[in-house]
């Protein structure tokens, strides 16, 4: 699978299962996935570790004029937007000027679309950078990935390019003080190396629920595969199974939505 890559800084609005009319913001190269993980279900396809990725990114000075012009056009055309969403070709917070760009996005939202939320779809790995946590806390809807409750399954599903502790990821997510949402993709299947992956087993769900309870997000979004995946033999989880897991989340006093 080659994957789907976005060839513009701003794309959409597109219809999103979770966010309604979503205006996508892609801060990453138009022909290259840049991410700290290599998730087996990623719609962008397989990635690779890129040591000097910053040289491949558009600088702040080239991105902001495009943002200003497009926001003005959308406003003039009275386009409906429910969410301005950082997504695109990998992990948006890897852009070295994410925090500066975020301030511009907030200003433009306040001018042209004051009732629209700002969302960031993030894999929760860049908190070691001092600017990332404050930037994500400044937006309406930080939507953070947590696909596993155990280190082993975390590595099987998300395949980080560098050594990464799930305990540390979850510790950082607690710093949001509950002002975040968690999104989890559930799947099962057999990988090319013969290993079985399944984050819907009782053991895995119990471990994941413990982490959800500890993070205490305002909402958890549960979903499964909706597009072709890089790993070939993955199974889409049925809605009944997702709803059963969602009930366990709600029993913790946390809102849960299934898509």
Beta strands, then each sheet from edge to edge (+ up, - down):
strand 1: 10-16
strand 2: 20-25
strand 3: 83-86
strand 4: 117-122
strand 5: 141-145
strand 6: 181-190
strand 7: 196-198
strand 8: 219-224
strand 9: 234-236
strand 10: 255-258
sheet 1: 1+ 2- 3- 4- 5- 6- 7+
sheet 2: 1+ 2- 3- 4- 5- 6- 8- 10-
sheet 3: 1+ 2- 3- 4- 5- 6- 9+
end
